[in-house]
Every structure is written in C-alpha cells, then in structure tokens.
Amino acid sequence: MDQVTIAGLTIPVTGQAGWIPETRLKLTPTTERNLERILYPLLQFRNVLLVGDAGSGKNALIYYINQERRHPVYRYSFNEDTLPEDLIGAYRIDPVSHQFVWQDGLLARALRSGSTFVADEMNLAPPEVLKRFSSVFTDGCLELLEGDGSIIEAREGFSFVATQNPATGFEGRKSLPREIQKHFAAVYVDSYPPEELATIIRELYPLEDEEIAELVRINQAMEEALFARKLGVNDLERFHFNLRNLKRVAARVVSARQDPLSEVSDIYLSPFRSPADRTFIQELIGQKTPEKILIRPAVHEEAGRIVIGRAHLTVKKENLQTRVHQAVRSHPAVMARLELLESLARSVEMGENVLLESDADVEPEEFASFFAALAGKNLTTISLSRGMHTADILGGLKPVTREGESGQVTWVDGPLTRAVKMGDYILLRGLEAAGPELVEKLNMLTDDARALVLPPESGEQEVLLLSDDARIFAVKHFRLTKSSPSVSRAFRNRFSAFVVHPLVSVESLTDFACALLPVDRDVAQRMARFHLALREKAHRREIGGFSVEAYSFGLTNFRRWAEHLLAYAEQGLLALERGAGIAYIHEIADARERDQAMRLLKELLAGVDPAKIQEIEAKKKVLKQSTYKDRIDWNPEEHYREAHTGKARRKLTGDAIKKGIEIDTPETGGSTKEGPDAWYGSDTRGNKGQGEPGQGGGGWGYRTEEIYQEFLRKRRPLWPYSMGVSLQEFKALFDAGIEQAILDIDRLFDPEIQIRRRYLDQGSRLDVRRYLAYLNGKSDGRIFDRTTLSVEEDRLKGIQVLFAVNKGRRIFNFDYSVAVLVALMSLSRILSNHRIEFGVSGYSDLANSKKHIDLVWYKKPDAFFTQEMEKELWEGLCEGWHGDTVAEYQVIGELAQAFSKEARTRILIFVSDFRGARGRVSMARDITAADTRYLKEAVDAYSHQGIICVGAGIGPRAIPDAAFHESLFIGSENYASLPSLLAGRITELIHRYHVAGVA
C-alpha cells in the first residue's frame, strides 16, 4: 500500500473515490504542530474535536490530510435546524415509480464507505439531536431506526471529526455537552504568529517582502485593536481579522492595477461606519486623508469587459450595450457612490462574497441587482426571517400536481438549491433576522469549499458546487439592539463587508433624479433639496417630535416620488406636489406638521415652470433611444466639486414656553427680569463689545475678572430662582401629556419573544417535511412541531439610568428648564413603572464663587420612587436655578462613580447646553473651546469603561454632538416633545446595549 508522510508521521494512502476539497495549506511550524496533534488520535480511530478561531484552518487541516492520503470527505454544516434524518437518512420519492425508497444521509454514507465525516460547527445543533447518533461516537455503528432498523458498522478508514469555534468571543456559540464532548479527543488549533502569516502569504502570492510585512502588520494591528477595544467599541457588530482577510487583500494587491492602498482600504476600512473607527484605521494603514484612495471610476466597454475604475469585469457579450444601459438606468451610479461601486466591482472581480450593511432607510440590495444585470446573470433573491426552516431554502418533499396527474409527493428544490444549480447570482436578504439555524447552514457554501449539501430525501448523493462565475451577496441592516440576533463574526469573516451610506448630497440626489427622469436639472435639484430638508427635520425631530420613533425618509421615498412624476408628467406641478404627498407628506401623523412640510415643498418649488415637467412626456422616447455611453461615462474634471461645509448658524430661534407656568426671575443688576440685562445691567451688557451680547447671562470676555469684581460690588444678595408653581398645578397642566408619553413608551419596553422549535411524537402542529418522510411507517414518529414562544420578563434587570441637569441660571433664562421639568418628571414615572433604577441630580456653582461645584441628588439611584420621593424630586428641579454654570467634564467622573456595582447597562444623560462655565461669542468658539475638548476626552474614556454617555442639548446654541457619541437637541420647535424624545432615546439605548443576565 502506498504511504505518505505528514508532520513526520507515515500515513497509508487509501486512494478511495469521492469528493476531496482542494486546499493550499502551507506547512509552517504551527501547521505541522496542529497536524501532529490531529493525526495521532486520528490514526487510533478516535473521534477528534477541533476547536479554534474562525480562519485558523480547522477544515483546511482535515482537507489537507485527506488530500494527501486521497481519502474522501463528507462535510455537513450543523445548525439549530439540524434533524437526525439529515445525517442518518430518510425516505424519498422515486421519480419513476413514485414509491418511497430509502436514501442514506451523509453520516450513514460516510460509515458505509469508510470516509471522513466532518461535523462542521457541531456545537450549534440541539444536544438531543446529537445524542441520536451517539452510538457512532461510542461503538462505531449506527442503527437505522428511521429506516429498516439495520445496523451500519463503520468501515475501515471511517473517522468522525467535529469542529467548533471557542465558546467565548463568538456570538451564538456554545460548548458541546460534556456527555458528548468526553467521547472526543479535543485539539485546540493554534493561530498563526505574524512571521508564519508572512511565510504563508509569501508562498501563495508573488509579493515583495516589504509589502507582505506591511499587510501582516495591518492585519495583526486590526485584530489587536479589536481585542483591546480600541476599535468597534460603539458598534454592536462584531469583527474579526485573520488569515482569510490577509489572503483576500494579498490576492487583491497582486492583481492591483493602481494604488494598492485602495485594496487595503476595501478590506479593512469599508466594514466600519463610525467616524472615530475610520480615522483610527486610516492612521493605522498609513492613509491620512480619504482623498489618497479616492479614485473616480470611468465605466466603459472594453472587449467584452466592463471596466469600473480598478475593476475589470468579464461579462457576456450578448446585448452588452443594452444590458449596461438598463443596469445604469435602473440603478444610477451617482458620484457619491462611485467609490463604493468601484470597491464592490473589485470584490465581484475577485470572486469574493459581498456583505452590504446599512441603516433601514437605505436600499443596498440595488448593488446586487446592478452587478447581476451587468454580468447578464439572473439574480435569485432569498428573503430570510426568524423561524424559517432550512428546507424552505434548500428544498423538501412536497405534494405536486402535474397536468393529467393527481397530486404526487416529490422533492422540490428550494430557491438556494436552484440558484446554485443554475449558476445564478445569489442575494441573501434579511441576514440579521434569520438566526443561526439558517445562516450557519451556509458555512460550506461561503468558504473555500463553495459547496452545498442537500438532505437525503433529495436523492442527490453528490455535493453541489457553486460555479466560478456565480457570486453571493448578502444584505443586513445594522444591529440596533444587543439582544437582537445578528451574524457571528465567524460567518461575517467569510465576506468582504461594505457599509452603504445614504445619499445626503444635493448633487448626488439631483443626478439620481435626472437618471430616473428625463427632467430639467433645476426641477431635479429642487426635489433633492426637499428630500434632504425633510430628512433633516425628521432627524432633528422638528417633525415627528410627538412620535416615539422618528420618521425616516430614504431613497425609496425619493424613487417613489420620481416614479409618480414619470407616470403623470402631463399634469405638471400638480403631479409634482401630489407625488411628494404620496412619498413623504401623507406619512406624517400631525396635521400641523403636514402643513409645515407642504409649505416647505411649495417654497422650494416656487418658480418651477410647469412646462419643464410636461416635457418629460416628450423626452421619454428620446431616453429609450439613447445609448448606455451617454449615461455611464464620467470625466473626473467635469465632476470635480470643491469642498463645501457651509457656515455656522443658529439651530433654533426660540419661542415662548408652554403657557401655564410662570418663570420668576428676580432683578439683580438690570432693569428687566429676562434677557441679556438680567444679570449685569445695561451698563455692562456684552462686556462693552468684548463678550456676547445675548442668549442669557451676558458674556465672559477678555476683561473677565475686572467686570466680575464690578458686578460683585453692585449686585444684590442672590435671590432664589424658582418655577413658582406647585406639583398639583403641574399635574393639572401636564398629566395628560405624561400619560400619553407613558403609553407610547410602554410598548417599546415590551419583553422580547423568542421562538423555539422542538419535535415530539404527539401534538397538534404537523411538520410536513417530517410527516412525508414518516408515511412509510418506519420513522421514529417525532413529526409534531412544537413551536414555543418564551418571554424574557427580566430582561430590563441590571439597567441603571442617571440624569444630570445643568442648573445654572443661563439655562433657566432659556425657558427650556420647563421642558426639562416635564421630561424628567414623566420619565421618572415611566422608569419606575418598569422597575428600572434611576437617579436625578443637578449641578452648578450655587455660591457663584468660582471655587466650588454643587452636585445635588434630587433622587438617588437606590431610592424607591414613592409619592414623597416624587415631591422631593419636583422641588429639587423647581428650585435652585440661581447658580453659575460649570463645565460638564468637571462632574462626569463623580457621576460615573454613582452607578451601582450590579448595574450592567449604565446610561448617563446630561441635560445642558454644554457651553461650559461661560458661553463664547460664537458657536464655533464653543465647539473648539477647551471645555468641549476636555468633555469629549472624558466621554471617550468612560465610554471605553462601558458607560453610555448621552448629551441632551437644550437651547439654540447647544453643542452636544461635538462631545458625545449619543446626542439629541431640544429647541423651540420641539421642546414640548422632550418627554417623548428623551424617553425614546433611552429605550433605543436599552434595546441596543442591554442583554439581561450577561455580566
């Protein structure tokens, strides 16, 4: 018998026929060590369990061993939907006789043929399923209880190898039960050190040593930054960078036609959306500014190729011009997305799996349609959801009625199986909602094996291989809550991930409209401005302020508007206005806000010539006759735009507060109770031109100390600033609003429902797939699907929310102190109803001495919220607004220490204008002031410690977005909505970051 030497051990060559996935494993010292650890138990016919990080080469090691000894491999990807018959076998319908015939499963076939069976991610399957074939672990045999009851003895050469990722560090992972794990010789697969990674890349790709060293450095630095929580801290998604990423970027650099830095950016920068993360990565890879990698693509035909910047796509030549024209016509490649389009084209060219991630108001699946249309390939879209069965996408036994025949039970391919057989482009939509029971089933299809295994009732005994020209796209929305399902970082690592941002520039939206409509550019630009203005108002909650959840307007709305205008262009302005109503305005619940949006639309459309719109009808025919080159060739010089950042402006104008509460501000030095003279008097107003003349409290200019001493000499004794209203009066005015806010918020705190599926031998809900396999009378009888809904009622346990209110007199003069009062009193009731611990404090310099900071607790976190406590909180918020303002960075440390040790999710909310002890002359100076910089550094530091810091900015000059990762604005347009706005943000943060029972 022939023999081969692997890792110093002599192994017999079996030479059996069967599928052996090809692998290009490089024999580094770590590889040799891992092989040796695996081979010794394998040669003793022991079960082997390989444990290691994603990309460490667990499957590749087994493939290599079997490739060298020419021994076939059966690999099955386990998940929560794995059933015993998937592995053991089931009855299928013979297509000729229409009779049931037995079909071995993968495990049964491996036993009979003496092959290696690889149980990929076996720990994901339910333990009760694994125990069904425990006789294979213990005795090397399997009884076909589902079939004829015969026993299959393992043929010589059979081996059972299981793989799993570590239980720590990977979402959705769990360890094998001890009663199963004890039958395996566990081998932890070591990852490669940097010097061996360089060796592997050097042997695989013709790169210079300096290039390889730099790629290895970047890859290792990225993973180390993730582990040290310097990267991706505020992102709920989990990332992983290993040999897969390194091989991906090396292959790109080898084939790069331009700056290799662009290829590096695609792999390492594109998956991240946070500006802080992107800046960190740009510095890490040596890219100081985005302009260094910006390449403006040109798309054109070149000998049966589509060239998109760095990417050259080989496509079908038939009807190429028409196909490309239609692709770009349906999915306009506007300037703002050319860089992303180029990067995606490189992924398609290199045969990579592509993962597109975005917010819910973005449509990333359009890119998959675009590339499928360019390639002349059919796009199979598969929408995934929680509770779907694997058979829904792979296929199953179903009754089918053919012409002239009665209903017959036969195997019907699922959409994924059909797509693989046809060589289609595949789009997996809703990846984040599917759960591991579906997603992990795609492991072998998305890794180097590129294969799909069907269940035994399909009659397919061979694996289905993905064709070379097929591509896999996946789309998922950003994970919004920590408890919501998402893909594991191991599965994510099989894709090149790209963040798809919304279109938010007037130029790009104008180009988009012009591509969809044969419309005058002036009309398209006005449409774009309305879209962006309404989007901004929704974001700022100037509309939708009374709604718990903000309105969201995306490209779908804009496209709907354009399509309506295209259909009714002959009606001119009427169609334009009606289309805006259909796409945007009719969605708004509040009639006053609808009128506001309509006024905005009419203002932006003022001066539009109806004839320009009616010309669309005449241009439709011309558009159909135009060639694709008219629409997809770009000249970088013609499309160059100077950077435009705009000018600082006051965000809000300020209106009177709700009627019913009188703010009593005593006179101190001026002749008025409110306004810029209230503190210093008209003789010192504005520090004689050296300070700020308005916005409450005067200014603090260059002659600070001199003017302050003058003020102290003339000022009267401090009078207490008070709301001047009782708790009873407050409730009479605002109780109805608070109750509405409570009703709106309550549903967001509803406990989440988890779906669990178990199969029993009795019940009321029949699983059709299992029943059809059971019809021959020889199955185990577990055909009833018992789907249970479990409610996690304690999921809010471990949350603690602390409010810190700036009680300085400058804030009091803004009127918004009443909004703060309404919000905190309502939130106190809401949080108390849901047993969420909270505390409320105020901070200021009550003595106006510039020496002390008074931090007063009106409600401590550990105190019960009784009626007496409600009264104390009310009095604390109403009184004591006469102090001087202090900078938030001076109190954030003490507040951070006030959280209890039991709190797992800690939310610290500041309510202030964040302008420090003294307001500056302009907003720009406030943003660049040392106080703001110190606050940002403190927020970053405590965010790394797991504290969620939120800035609720009040007043027209609030600047929380300059210092906080989480912020919202309260101004004259939406101050009355502060209870709903603040409560909505708290529930959003709880859903996003909190997981009950996780320390």
N, C-alpha and C positions, 0 to 999 in steps of 0.2 A: 504494500500500500504506500502511495506517495505520502510524504511528510513535508511540513513547513515549519520554520522556526519563527515564533512570535515572542518578543520580550524574553528571549533566552530559553523558552520552553518549546519542546518539539510536539507538534500537533499533527494528527493524521488528517489527510485531505480526503474528504468523503466523496466529492465530485457528484453530489446529487443534483438532480434537475430541480429548478424552482427559482423564484424571484429573489435576487440578492441586490439590494440597493447599492449603487456605486458610491464610494466615499473617497475623498482625497485626504486621508488622515496623514499627518506628518509626525514622524517618530522622534519627538523631543523627549528629554528625560522624564518630564511629567507624564507624557503619553505612555512611555514604557512602564512607568511605575503603576499607572492606572490599569494598563493591560495585564500586568503581572498579577495585580490584586484580583482581577476578574477571572483570569484563566485558571488559577489553582482551584477555586470551588467549582468552576465550570467543568473542569476535567474530572472532578469527582462526582459529577452528575448531581450537584446541589443546585437548589434554587438560588438565584442571585438577585439582590435588590440594589440597584444603582441610585444613589442619592447625590444630587449636585445642582448647582445653579443653572439657570437657563443659559444655553450656549456653551456649556462646559464639555459637550461632546458625548453625552451618555449613549445616545443611539448610534452615533458615529463609531464609537468603540466596538459595539456589537456588530455593526455592519462590516467593520474592518476585519474582525476576527473571522466572520463568516465568508467574507470576500476572499480572504487568503486561503481558507480551507474549503472553499467552494461548497458552502453549506447553506441551504435555503432558509429564508427568514419569513415568518408571519408576524406582522405587527398590527396591533389593534389599539386605537386610542380610546381609553376609558373615560367615562363621564358619569354624571348623576343619572342619566337615562339608560345606562348600560343594563341589559337584561341577560339572564342566563342563556337564552337561546341564541343570542348574538354570538356567543363563544362556543356553545355546545352544538347547536344545530336546531333546525326547525323543519316542519313540513312545508313544502312549496307546491304550487300547482304546475303539473306538467303541461306545457303549452300545446302538446299534441293530443294526449289522452284526457286532459282536464281532470286528472286524478291526482290525489296527494302523493307526493314522493318525498322521502327523507333527504335532507341536504345537510351535510356536516357543517358545523361552524368552524371558525378559524382555529380555535384551540383543539377541536377534535381532529382537524386535518393535520395540524402540527404533530399531534400524538401519533397518528397513524403513519405519517411519513418520516418520523424521527427528525423533524426540523426544529429550529429555534423559534420559540414563541416569545415575542416581546410585548409585554403588557405596559404600554405607554401611559404614564400618569395613573397607575392602578389605584392610587390612594383616593382618587376622585369618585370612584364608584361606591355605592352604598355597601357597607360591610355585609349585610345579609345576602347581597348578590355574590360577593366574593366567596362567601362560605359555601355556595352551591358547588363549586368545583375545588373545594379544599382537599379532596382526595388526590388531586393532581400534585399538590404540594407534599402530601404525606406519604402516599403509596404509589405514585406514578401511574395512576389509572383513572378512568372516568366512566361512570355508569350513565348510560343514555336513558335517564328516566323520562325525558321528553319524547324519546323515540321508542325503540323496541325493547328497551331495558337491557341491552347487551352492554358488555364492559369492554372499553378500549384500553389495552395495555400500551404503555409508552414504548415505541420502537427505539432501538438503539440509536443514539445521537440526539434524542429529544432533550431539550433544555428549556427551562422556564426562567425568563429574565424580566423583572419588573423595574420600572423607572419611576422616579418622583422628584419633584423639587423639594427643597427644605420646607418644613412646616413654618418656619419663621421667615419673614421678609417677603412672602409671596401671598397676594390676596387670594382667598378662596382655597388655600391649601390646608390639608390636614394630614396627620400621620396615619399610617396603617394601624389597625388594631393590633395589640400585642399578640392575640391568639393567632393572627395570620403572620405577622412580621417574624415571629420566632422560628418559622419554617424557612426563612431566607438568610443567606449569608449576605449581610449588608456591606456595601462598599461605597465609601464616600469618594466621589470623583473630584479630585483636586482641580482647581482652576489653574490656568497658565500664568506664570510670572511674566513680567514685561519682556525680559530677554528672550523667553521662548516664544512669546507672541511675535516678536520681531523675526525670529527664525522661521516661524510658520509662514508669515507674510512674504519673507524673502524667497522661500522655496515655491510659493504659489504665484507670485506676481513679480514681473521684471521692473522693480523699482530700485532707486538708489538707496544706500544705507541711511543717508540723511533724511530722505523722505519717509522711510519706514520708521525711523526713530521718532520723527515728529508725529506721525499718525498714532503710534503706540502711546506716546506721551499724552496726546489729546484724549484718546480713548480711556486711558487709565485715570487721567485727571477728572474726566467727566464722572466716572463711576465713583471715585473717591469723594468728589464734591456732593454727589447724591447721598452717599453713606454718611458724610459729615453734616448733612442737612444745610449745606451752603447753596444748594440748587434744588429747585422744585419744592421749597418749603411751603409756599402758599398755594400750591397746585394739588388738587385732590387726586390727580392721576399719578401713577407710579411708573418710573422709568428704569431702564436697565441697559448698560452698555458693556458689551462683551465681545468675544471673537466674531460673532455674527456681524456686528456693526463694523468691526475692523476689516473683515473680508469685504464687506459691502463697499466701504469707502475706498479700499485699496483697488478693487476692480474698477471703480469709477475713475480714480486718478490715473490708472494705466490707460484708460481709453479717453481721457480728457483731451479735448481739442483746444481748450482755453485755460484760464487760470484755475489750477487745482483747488484753490481756496474755496471756489464756489461749490465743488463737490463735497468738501469737508463741511461746509455750511449746511448743505442739504441734509446730511446725515445727523449732525449734532445740534444745529441751531433750529431747524424747522419744526421739531416737535414741541417747542416751548412757546408759550404765549405771553408770559409775564415779562414786562419791560426790564425788570431787575434781572431776571434769569437770562434774558437775551444779551443784556450788557455784560453780564458775568462771562457768558460763553464767548462773546466776541473778543473780550480781552484774553480769554484762555487760548483761543485758536489764533490769536495774533491779528484779529480783524478789529481795528479800532473804530471804524465807521461803516455803516451799511453800504455806503457808496462804493467801497472797494470790491464788493462782489456783485454789484448791480450790473447786469448785462441786459440791454434792451433787445429782445429777440426779434428776428425777422423770420416770417413764415413764408415759404415758397416751395414749389415743386422742383425736385432735382432727381431725374432718372428714376422715377417710381419711389421717391422718398419725400417725406415731409420733414423739413428742417425747422426746428424751433430753437433758436439760439444755440446752445451747446448740444442739443439732442438731434439725432438723425433717425427718424422712424421709417423702417421698411414696411410698406403697406401695399395692398392690392392696387394694381394699375387700372383696373376696370372702373370707368366712370369717376376717375380721380378728381377732376375739376369740379364736377357736380357735387360729389361727396364732400369735398373740403368746403365748398361754398355753403352747403346746407349745414355742415357742422358749425361753422363760424357764424352763420346766420342765426341758428338756434341758440348758440352759447357764445355770445360776443366776447372776444378776447380783448377786453379793455386794458388800457395802460396800467392801471393799478394792479392788475393780476398777471401781467406778462412775466414777471419774475417767478411767481408761483407756477405758472403754466410751463415755463422752461424747466423748472426743477422736477415737476411731475413727469414731463416728457422724458427726462433723463432716467427716471425710475422705470417708466414703461420700456424705454430702450434697453435697460439693463436687466429686464425681466424680474424686477422686484415686486413684492406685494406692496400695495399702497394703502395706508390708513389716513383718511381725511377726518379731521376733528374740527368742530365749530360750535358756536352758540346755536340755539334753536331757531334763530331768525335768519340763518344762513343756509344756503342750499348747496352743500359740497358735492352731492351726487351728480351735479351737472358736469363736473370734470370727467367722471367715468363715462357719461354719455358722449362727451366731446371726443375722447380718445377712441372709444369704440367706433364712432362714426368715421373718424379719420382713417382708422385701420380697415374699415369695411367689415367689421365683425358685429355679430349680434351680441347685444348686452342682455344677460339674464340677471334680473334684479330679484333678490330674495329678501323679503322683509321679515326680520326675526322679532320675536317677542317672548316674554316670560311665559312659561307653561307650554311652549311648543314641544312636540315630541321629535326626536331625531328622525323618525320615519316621515315627518312632514317635509323634510328637505331631501332625504335620501331616497325615499320611496317605501312602498309597503304592499301587502296583499289587499286588493280592493275588488269589489264586485263591478264588473264592466259589462255593459250591454252593447253587443255589436249588431250590425244590421243582419236581420234574419235569424238572430240567436237570442235565447233567453240570457238573463244575467249570469255571467261566469266569473268565478273568483280567479284573479290572476295578479301577477306582480306588475305594479305601475311605477315607473321611475319617478322620483321626486325632481324638483327643479334643479338642484345642485348636481344630481347624477346626470340629468340630460345635458346640462351645460358642460360638464367635463367630457362627456362622450362627443359632443358636437364641437368642442374646442372654442366655446364662446368666451367672451369677456364676462367676468362674474362680479356683480356688485352685491355685497352683503350690507344691508341697511338695518339700522337699529341694533348695532352690535352691543351697545351698552345695556340694552334691555333683555338680551337673550339669556344671560346667565351661563354658568359653566357647563350645564347639561347639553347645550348646543355648541357653544364656542369651542370647547376643548375637543369636540369630535373632529374639528378641522385641523388638528395639530399636524397630521401627516401630509395633508394637502398643502399646507402653508410652509412646511420646512423643505429641506433639500430633497426629500423623497418625492414630493409633488404627486402624491398618490392618494387614492380614495378606496376604502374597503367597504363593500356592501354586505348586509346581513345575509345569512344563508338562504332565506326564503326567496331571495332574488334570483337564485340559480347561477349567479356569477361566482366562479371559483378563482378568477384572476383579479388582481388589483387593477383599478382604472388609473391610468397615468394622465396627468394634465399635459396637454400639448404644448410645444415650445412657444407657439405664438399666442397662447391664451394668457390672460392677465387677471389677477384678483385685486379688486378694490373693496375696501371696507369703509363704512361711514359710521361715525358715532358722534353724539353730542357730548359736550364737556360734562363731566360728572359734577352734579350740583350738590349732592349730599354725601356724607361719609358713609352712610348706611346703605346707599343705593348700589346696585350691582354695577360692575364695570369689568373690563377685560383685565386679566392678570398681567403683570409686567413681563412674565414669561411669554404669553401669547402676543403681547404688543411688540416684543422684541423680534418677532418674525416679519414685521412690516417696516417699511420706511414711512415714518409718520410726518404729516404736514398739518399745520394749523391754517384753516381757511378763515380769513378775517372778512367782516362785512365791507361792502363798498360804501365809503363815507366821504368821498370827494365829489365835488360838483362836476369836475372834468370827466371822471370815470363814469358817473351815472348819466351824464349827457351823452357820452359815447355809446353807452349801453342802450339808451333810448333811441339814438339815431340808428343803431344797428337793428333794433327791433322794428322801428317805424321809419318809413320814408318821410320824415318830418323835418320841418325847418329847425335848425340848431337852436334858435332863440326859444322856440316852444319847448324843446327838449331840456334846455337849461333851466327854464322856469319850473318844469316838472321836477327836475332833480333838486332844485332849491326847496320846493315844498316838501318833498320826501325827507330831506335832511333836517329841515326846520321842525317838522312834526316829530321826527325821530328824536331830536334833541329835547323837545318839550316833554316827550314821554319819559325820556331818561331823567330829566330834571324834576319830573313829577309835577310840571306845571299843568299838564293834563293827566287825568288818572290819579290825581292826588288822593282822592277819597277811596280809591280801589286798593285792596291789599296788594295785589300783584300789578306791576307796571305794564302798560301797553308796550307791545313790541312790534315794530314795523320793519320789515326786511325786504329783500329783493323780490320775494313772492308778491308782496303788495304792489311793488313798482311794476312788475311784469303784468299783473292783473289789470292795472291801470292802462298800461300801454296796449294790451290786447283789446280792451274795451274801446279805446280810442281808434284802434285799427278797424274794428268792426263797424263803428258808427261815425267815421270821419266826416261824412257828408253833413252831419249835424253841427259841426264846428265847435264853438265854445261850450255849447250845451253838453256835448259828449265829453268834453274835457272835464267839466265840473262834475257831471254825473259819474264819470269813471273814478274820480277822486273820492266821491262819496262811497261808491261800491268797494273800492280798495282800502280806504282808510276811515273816512269820517263816520260812516254808519256803525262802525265798531265801537265808537266812544259812547259810554253809557250816559254821561251827564249832558243834558241839553245845552247848558251854558258853555260847556267845553266844546260841544259840536259846533255851536255858533262861532266860538273863537277860532276853531280850525277852519271853518268856512270863510271867515273874514280874512284869515291868513292866506287862504287859497286865492281869493279874489284880488287881494293886494298884489300877490306875486304874478297873477295872470293879467293884471291891468295892462292894457296897451297891446295885448296879443291880437293880431289881425286874424279874424275867423277864416279868411281866405287861405291863410297858410296851413290851417288844419285841413280844410277841404281839399287842398292839393294832394293830400295823401292818396285819395282815390285814383288820381291821375298817375301818381308815381308808382303805384303797386305793380303795374305791368312792366315798367322800366326796371324795377327792382328784380323781378323774376328773370329778366334777360341779362342782368349784369353778371360778370364773371367773378370767380372767387378772389382773383388777384386784386380786384377793386376794393376788397374789404379786409384782406388779411396781410397786406404788405405794410410794414411800418418803417418809417425813416426816423431814427433817433433824434436827428437835429430838428425835424419838424415837430416832434412830440416833446421836446425838452421844455420843462417848466421850472422857473425859478422857485425856490422855497418861499412859501407864504405862510406866515404864522399868525397874521392879524395883530390887532392891538388889544391891550388890556381894556376892559370895560366893566362897569358896574353890572353885576349879575341881576340885581333886583332894585326896584325903585322904592319899595316900602309903602304900605298903605296902613290905614288905621286898623287897630286890633279889633277883635270881636267886641261888639257893644255889650255892655252889662257889667264890665269890671273897670273900675276907675283906678288908674295908676297915680298914686300921690307922691310926687317928687318934691320935697321941700326946697325952698330957696336957700342958697348958700352964699353965693357971691354975686350972682347976676340978678337981673330983673325979671327973668322968666323961670317957669317951672320945668320946661323942657327945652331941648336944643343945645346948641354949642355954648350958650352963655350960662348954662345952669351951674357950672362949677367955677369957672374962672371970672365970669363977668365980662362985659363988653370991652373993658379997657385992656384985658389980656387975651382977648379972643384970637385964637390962631397963633399965639406966641409972636404977635406983631410980624406976621409974614414968615416966621421960621418954623411953623408947625402945621398942623392940619386944622383947617377952619371948620370942619363939621364932622358928622357921624357920631356925635355923642362924646362928652367928656373932654373936649378940647384936645390939643396936641401936646407932644412932649418933644420939643425941638432942640436946637443947639444950646439955648440958654436954660437948660432944664433946671439946674439947681437954683439959679437966681430967681427964676419965675416961681418955682415951687416954694421957696422961702417967703417970697412976697405973698403968695397965696395963703401960706400958713399964718402970716401975721394978720391978715384981714378976714380970714374965714370964721364963721360962727361955729359953735360946737356942733359936732356931727349929729344930724337928725337921722333917725332910723327910716330906711326905705321899706315901705310895706305895700302889699297889694291892696289893702284896705277893703277886704271882702271876707265874709265868713265861709266856712266849709259848707254850711247849709245853702247859702246863696250860690256857691259854686256848683253844687249838685243840681240845684234847680235849673241852672243855665246849661250845664254840660252833661248831665247824667244820660240824656237820650243819646248824645253823640258817643259817649263812652260805651254804652251798652251795644251800640251798633258796631263799634270797633271790636268789642269783645266777641260778638257774633261772627264778624268777618275773620278774626284771627283764630278762633277756636278750631275751625276746620283744618287749619294748617298744622295744628298740634295733634291731629288725629293720629293714633298709633298706626304704624305701617303693617300691612298684611303680607305675610309670607306664604307662598304656595308650596306645598309638599305633596309628592305623589308616591303612593305605596300600592303594591299589587297583592290582593288577597284571594282566597278561594271562595269567598262569598261577598255579596254586596249588591248594589243596585246599578252602578255605572259600569258598563262593559267596555273594556278596551278592545276595539275592533281588531287591531293587529294580533293581539294575543288570542282572541277568540277564533279568528280564522285559522291560526296555527293549531288550535285546540280541537277543531272539528273532527279530526281523525280519531279522537278519543284516547290518545296516548300522551297528552301533555300533563303537566303537574297540576293543572286546574286553577292556577293563580291567574285568572283572567279578568278580575274585577279591579277597576282603577278606583282607589280611594284617595281622592284629592282633598287634602285638608287645608284649611286656612288658619294659620296661627297669628295671633295678635300680640304684639310686644307692648304690654301696658306700662312697663317700667323703663321704656326707652328714654324718658326725659330725666332719669335719675343720673345725678352726677353733673348737672349743669348749674352754673352759678353766674349771675349777671350783676355787674356793679355799674352804677351810674355816677358820674362825677360832673357836677354842674358848676360852670363858671358863675359865681355870684357877685361879680364886680359890677359897679354902678354903670359902666359903659354898656354892659349887656342889658341892664334894666332900662336904660333910655331907649333901647331898640324896640320896645313893645313886645318883642318875641318872648320875653320872660313869661307872659301869659300862656303862650303856646307850649313852653317847657312845662309849666304847671299842669296844663291839661294832659300832655303826653305822659308825664311820669305818674300822675295820679291814676290814669287809665291803665297804664302798663303794670302798675303795682297790683291792681286788681286782677289783670289777666294772668300775670306770672304766679300770683298767689293761688288762683283757681287751679293751676296746673302743677302746684307744689314745686315750683322752680325757685330755688333760693336766690334772693336778690338783695342788694343794698343800694342806698342812695346817699350821696354826700355832696356838700358844697365846698368850694374852695375860693378864698380871696384873702386880701390883706385888710382885715376889718379895722385895724387901728390906723391905716394909711401911713404907716411908719417906714415902709420900705425895709423893715428888719425882720418881720415875722410873716409866716403863712398860716392862715387858719383853715384847717381841714376839719369840717364838722360833719358828723354822721347823723343824718335825719332818720335813717332806718338801717340798722346793721344787718349784715348778711344772715346771721344766725338767729335773728329775732323773728318771732311769728307776726304775721300781718293781721293784727286784731283791729277792732274799731278804734281802740285807744292809740295803737300804732299809726293808723291812718290819720288820725287827728294830729299826732306829733309830726308826721311827715308833711302834712298840709301846712302846719305852722312854720316848719323849717323852710319850706320852699317859698312861703309868702314873705317871710321876714328876712332882714339882714342883707339887703342888696346895696348897702352904702359903702362897702369896702372897695379897695383898689383891686384891679385885676392883676393876676400873676400868671407867669408863663407855665403852661401845662407840663413841660419837661421837669419842672421842679417838684411836681407832686405824683408823677406817674409811678415812681419807684415805691412810694409808700402805699399807693393804691394797689399795686401789683402784689404786695405782701399781704393784703387783706383777704385774698382768696383762701378758702379752707383747704386743707390737705386732701380732703375727699373729693374736691372738685376736679373732674376730668376734662370738662369743657369750660373754659374760663373766658368770659366776654367782658371787656372793659370798654364802656361807652362814655366818651367825653361830649358834653354839650357846651359849645363855646363858639366864639368867632376865630379863636386860635391866632390872635394878633399879638400875643404876649402881653407884657406889662403895659406897654404903650403902643397905640396904633401909629403906623407910619403914614407918610404923606400919600403914598400910592400903594396899590395892591402889589405891584412889582417889588417894592421895597419890603413889604410884609413877607412875601414869599421867599426873598433872598436873605431875610434877617437872620441873625444868629439864633434867636429863639426858635424859629421854624426849623433851622438845621439841627439844633440840639434835640428838638422834639422828634424829628424824623429818625435820628440815630437811636433815641430811646425806644421808639415804636418798633424799629427793626430788631433791636436787642431783645425786647420782651416777646416779640413775635416768634423769635427763634426758641424761646422758652415755652412756646405753646399757648401764649395769651393772645386772644383775638382782640386787637385794639381797633375801635371804631371811632371816627370823628363825625359828629353830627354838627355841622356848621350852621349857625344862625346869623341872620343879618346880611346886608348886601355886600359885605366885604369879607365873608367867611372864606377861609383858605384850607379846609381840611384835606383836600386831595393832594396838597403839596407835602403832607406829612404822614398820611395814613394809607394803608392798603385798602381799607374799607371806609367809605365815607358817603354822606348824603348832605344835601343843602336844604335849609329851611329859610324861605324868604316870603315876601309879601304875597306872592302868587300861590303859595302852598302851605303857609304856616298853620292854617286851620286843619290841614291834613296831617300834622306832625304825629298824632297818636297812631294813625294807620301806617304812616311811613316808617316810623321808628319800630313799631311792633312787627311790621312786615320784614324789616331788615333783621331783626332779632330771630324771627322764625327761620328766615333764609340761612342765617349763620348756624343755627342749631341743626337744621337739616344737613347743612354742608359739612360740618365738622364733627358732630357728635355721634358716637356709637355707644349705645348702652352696654354696660358690662365689660368694656375694654379699658383697662387701666392705662 
